[in-house]
Amino acid sequence: MVTLTAITVVLTAIIAWSVKTVANRWPHVFTGKANEAPKCLRLISGRNNPTHSVGITDLLADPDRTGAAVLRIYNARIEEARGDHDDVRQVVLARNWNAQEFTIFERAITPYEVNDYEWQIHDGDKLWGFKDGEHAFT
């Protein structure tokens, strides 16, 4: 049986893929900002709303609680997909602005260890997650 889950978009009976597209001036190297030297690739994962899913109404009152809730929601979506498919993968297509050059890669999607992250509020209303002092989530 093939079942569409909240995290997967391309499915077979055995494998499910989440597919992301990122536009960047340098599609063969990765960065979060288009005009900077490459460092990493940052992806967006939507539908991780702690107000809707677990009832946290003031998202900024306790950053650690809110951040942990977001990761638990994401991890639950991974587990849901794993319940229907033997393998859950992520494919990322990084392309340049005019879509003439691209790099594509694939990796296994794995849950995050919730307790490995510390959360802080930045710019008054943005939740940032850090692992070992490195910025990992916005």
C-alpha positions as CSV (number, residue, x, y, z in Angstrom):
1,M,0.0,0.0,0.0
2,V,1.3,3.5,-0.8
3,T,0.3,6.2,1.7
4,L,1.0,9.9,1.4
5,T,2.3,11.2,4.8
6,A,3.0,14.7,6.0
7,I,6.7,14.4,5.3
8,T,6.8,12.5,2.0
9,V,5.8,13.6,-1.4
10,V,7.1,11.0,-3.8
11,L,6.2,7.4,-3.0
12,T,6.6,3.8,-4.0
13,A,5.5,0.8,-2.0
14,I,8.9,0.5,-0.4
15,I,10.6,4.0,-0.5
16,A,9.2,7.5,0.3
17,W,11.1,10.7,-0.6
18,S,10.8,14.2,0.6
19,V,11.9,16.6,-2.2
20,K,13.2,20.1,-1.7
21,T,14.5,22.7,-4.2
22,V,16.9,25.4,-3.4
23,A,18.0,28.3,-5.7
24,N,21.6,29.5,-5.2
25,R,24.2,31.3,-7.3
26,W,26.6,28.4,-6.7
27,P,24.5,25.2,-7.1
28,H,27.4,22.9,-6.7
29,V,28.3,24.1,-3.2
30,F,25.9,24.9,-0.4
31,T,25.1,28.0,1.7
32,G,22.1,29.5,3.3
33,K,22.6,32.9,1.6
34,A,22.8,33.5,-2.2
35,N,25.7,36.0,-2.1
36,E,28.0,34.4,0.4
37,A,30.8,31.9,0.2
38,P,29.3,28.4,0.7
39,K,29.1,26.9,4.2
40,C,25.9,24.7,4.5
41,L,22.5,24.1,3.0
42,R,19.5,25.1,5.1
43,L,16.1,23.6,4.3
44,I,12.6,24.5,5.3
45,S,10.3,22.0,6.9
46,G,6.7,23.2,7.3
47,R,3.7,22.0,9.3
48,N,5.5,21.8,12.7
49,N,3.1,24.1,14.5
50,P,3.3,23.6,18.3
51,T,0.2,25.7,18.9
52,H,-1.9,23.4,16.7
53,S,-0.2,20.1,17.6
54,V,0.5,20.4,21.4
55,G,-1.3,23.6,22.5
56,I,1.6,25.9,23.2
57,T,-0.1,29.3,22.9
58,D,2.9,31.6,23.8
59,L,5.6,30.2,21.6
60,L,8.3,32.6,22.9
61,A,7.6,32.1,26.7
62,D,9.8,29.0,26.9
63,P,12.1,28.6,23.9
64,D,13.4,25.1,25.0
65,R,9.8,23.8,25.4
66,T,8.8,25.2,22.0
67,G,11.9,24.0,20.2
68,A,11.6,20.5,21.7
69,A,7.9,20.4,20.6
70,V,8.8,21.4,17.0
71,L,11.4,18.6,16.8
72,R,9.0,16.0,18.4
73,I,6.3,16.9,15.8
74,Y,8.9,16.5,13.0
75,N,10.2,13.2,14.4
76,A,6.6,11.9,14.7
77,R,6.1,12.7,11.0
78,I,9.2,10.7,10.2
79,E,8.0,7.7,12.3
80,E,4.6,7.9,10.5
81,A,6.4,7.7,7.1
82,R,8.6,4.8,8.3
83,G,5.5,2.9,9.4
84,D,4.4,2.8,5.8
85,H,7.7,2.5,4.0
86,D,10.9,0.6,4.5
87,D,13.1,3.6,3.6
88,V,12.4,7.3,4.0
89,R,14.8,9.6,2.0
90,Q,15.3,13.2,1.2
91,V,16.2,14.5,-2.2
92,V,17.5,18.1,-2.6
93,L,17.9,19.8,-6.0
94,A,20.1,22.9,-5.7
95,R,19.9,25.0,-8.9
96,N,21.2,28.3,-10.1
97,W,18.9,31.3,-10.7
98,N,18.3,30.5,-14.4
99,A,18.0,26.7,-13.8
100,Q,20.8,25.8,-16.2
101,E,23.1,24.3,-13.6
102,F,22.2,22.0,-10.7
103,T,23.3,19.5,-8.1
104,I,21.1,16.8,-6.7
105,F,21.7,14.7,-3.7
106,E,19.8,12.2,-1.6
107,R,20.1,11.1,2.0
108,A,18.2,9.1,4.6
109,I,15.8,11.1,6.8
110,T,16.5,10.5,10.5
111,P,14.9,11.8,13.6
112,Y,16.6,14.5,15.6
113,E,17.7,13.9,19.2
114,V,15.5,16.5,21.0
115,N,17.8,16.9,24.0
116,D,20.8,17.7,21.8
117,Y,19.5,21.2,21.1
118,E,19.3,24.4,23.0
119,W,16.8,27.1,22.0
120,Q,17.0,30.9,22.1
121,I,14.9,33.8,21.0
122,H,16.6,36.1,18.5
123,D,15.5,39.5,17.0
124,G,12.6,39.5,19.5
125,D,10.4,36.8,17.8
126,K,12.6,34.2,16.1
127,L,13.3,30.8,17.6
128,W,16.8,29.6,16.9
129,G,18.1,26.1,17.8
130,F,21.7,25.3,18.6
131,K,23.6,22.1,18.7
132,D,27.1,22.2,20.4
133,G,27.0,26.0,20.0
134,E,26.4,25.8,16.2
135,H,23.2,27.4,14.8
136,A,21.1,24.5,13.5
137,F,17.5,25.7,13.3
138,T,15.6,29.0,12.7
